[in-house]
């Protein structure tokens, strides 16, 4: 990434422990209403309104991490996974219920 910024770790826990780098979705305060951007805010553990950019995934070396800010709910992670599927042109079945 170009500068220090918050990001959402998109790797599975068990894979992240074995790798030197993990896949992250950077956060930005430039909020665009596009399907590959997921809005996050104070309820999600970040200090201001922002979006996770699922169309800007990058590998980040573990030694570049500064601190853990929080943990997203399973529902919010599902939103990120849906946006990721759109970003990489994968078809997902619609969730039921």
Secondary structure by P-SEA (a helix, b strand, c coil): cccbbbbbbcccaaaaaaccbbbbbbbbccccccccbbbbcccccccccccccccbbbbbcccccccccccccaaaaaaaaaaaaaaaccccccccc
